[in-house]
Each structure stands twice: as C-alpha cells, then as structure tokens.
Amino acid sequence: MQYIGIMALLTIISHFVFIALAFVGLQSLRLDRYIEPARQNSFRLVLVMVAVALGFACSSFFTSFVDNVVHLSYLI
C-alpha cells in the first residue's frame, strides 16, 4: 500500500511540475505579440489550457515510464 501512496504523490508532483514547465516554455515563445490586444484574455486562457494538456501528457509519459521501470523486476 505504501507503493501506491508514493506513486500517487509522485504523480501529483509530476503533473504540477510538467504543467509549470510547459507554461513557462509556451510563454517564452512570445506568441502574444501576434495577437491583437482585444483578444489577449482569450489567448491567455488558451495558453493555460494548452500548457495543461501538454504538461499532463508529458507527466503521464514520465510516470508511466517510471512505473514500467519499477515493474521490470517482475520480468526476471
């Protein structure tokens, strides 16, 4: 049971870290300068949603990879 708790904590932390990294990465592209000022608020919302989707996908890959590496011991 302790393994499940550790993986849950790792997953939550991983999700937040990868979402933050995706958001900072997308902001560094400076795409807001191509959007007219009247649509800046909508663009920021889209930027957050894309960062959540990208961060979640990367985090899911990372946690799945860690979980699979842990389970490699059952192969032997």
N, C-alpha and C positions, 0 to 999 in steps of 0.2 A: 504493500500500500504506500510505502514511503516513496517508491519509484514513481508512482502516479502523481503524487504531490510535487515531487521535484520537476517532473516533466511539465506539469501544469504551470508552475512558477516560471520555468524556462520559456515556455510558450508565450506567456503573458508579457514577460520582459522583452522577448524577441520581437513580438508584434509591435510594441511601442518603439523600440529602438529602430527597427526597419522602417516603420512609418515616418519617424522623425528624419531618418537619413534620406528617404525618398522625397520628403517635403523640402528639405534643405537642397537636395540635388535639383529638384524641379525649379526652385526659386533661383538657383544660380544660373539657370538658362536665360533669365530675364525676358521671358515671353510677354510680360505685362506691357512692355513698351510698344508692342504691336497691336494692343487692344485699345480701342477708343475709351476715353475717360468715363463715358456714360455706362459702360459695361464692365468696369473694373470689379465691382462687387460680385457680379455673376462669375467673372473669371476666377476670382479668389476661391469661390465655392467649388468650382470645377477643379481648381488646382488641389484643393484639400481632398476632394473625392478621388482624384487620380493618384494622389500620394497614398491614400489609404489602400486603394486597390493594389498598387504596385508594391507597397510595403508589406501588405498581407500576403501577397503571392510569394515574395522573396522570403518572408519569415516562414511560411508554410513549407517551402522547399528546404530551408535550413533545419527546421525542427524535424521534418521527415527524414532528412539525411542523418541527423544525429541519432534519431530513433533506430534507423536501419543499421547504423554502425554499432550501436549497442546490441542489437539482436544478431549480429554476425557471429557471436559466440555460440549460438544455437546450431550453427552450421557444422561445427566440429563435434 
